[in-house]
Amino acid sequence: MITDKSNLKSVIVNNFTIPFELKNGKYEFLASVNLTSTDKVTIQVTDVYDNIENAVYQVKMTEVDPPVVRVIAPYASDNNVIYLDTNDPTIYVEGTIVDESLIKSININGVQASYVPTDLNPTFQAYINVANKDQFTIKTTDENNNISEMTFTLNREGAEIAAGNPMGKTWVVFIENLEI
């Protein structure tokens, strides 16, 4: 938007003359700017008396994609279900983050995860309390304030089956010996 007490003669954006129109006492214009070979937008406005006003805006390119979170331990299914084999009140969570920018924070249900902030695509670890909880959420923020939130559902059916087994966990070992 441009405000001027005089009528405008021209609007030039990065050396291209742009059409404009008067709406409610202010001049409006729309310009498409190719930023592949420049890091600034220059706007030059000239009124009917040949008064010229220049404005230069620096462009800082940032990525806008949220971080992608992947949990490595405990194993999470494709639909973000984690199958627990114990009823322990605390679980160890480990994962990786993929993002074009550095990560500013990784928070799991209020617990700050441990990671190296200077690493691009870091791994993270945290012990979280899951007593009386059926899910937890990992909230990740990158340096451009892009936020990713992933919720994981806890499935304790395996823990309940193991708890009901008087023999405890059952292990099966297969040993194969082939003669050729």
C-alpha positions, 0 to 999 in steps of 0.5 A: 500500500502506498499513501501519497497526497498527490496522484501517482505516476508510476510504481516500479518493483525490481525494474518492472513497472507495476499497475496500481489502483486507488482504493479508499485513499491508498494506492494498492499494487501487486507484484510478483518478484523473482528472487533467484538472482537477488536478495532484495526487493526495490520499490520506486514510486513516482508521483505526478510532480516527479517526486521519487521515493525508493524503498529497499527491502532485504529478503531473508530466505527461510525454510517453512517445513516442520521437522519430521520426527521418527521414534527408534525406541521403543518401536513405533508402528506406522500409525504411531502405536507403541507396544509396551511389554512391561508396565514400568512407569518410566520408558526410554524414548529415542528418535531422530529428527530430519529438518533443513534447519537446526532444532531449537527444542525437543519436548516430550510430555513436558520433558526436554529431550537430550540432543546436540543443538549444533547437529543438523538432523539430531538424534534425541533421548529422554526418559518419560513418565507414562504411569496412568497415561495412554499416549505421549506427544513429541513437540519439536521446534526448529530455528525458524519456529516451524513446529511439529507435534506427533502423538504416540499411543501406548498399547499395554496389551503385551505387558498385561499378557506377560504379567498374567503368565506365571512363568514370566517371559517366554523365550524361544531360541532357534538353532539350525545346523546345516551340513552341506 
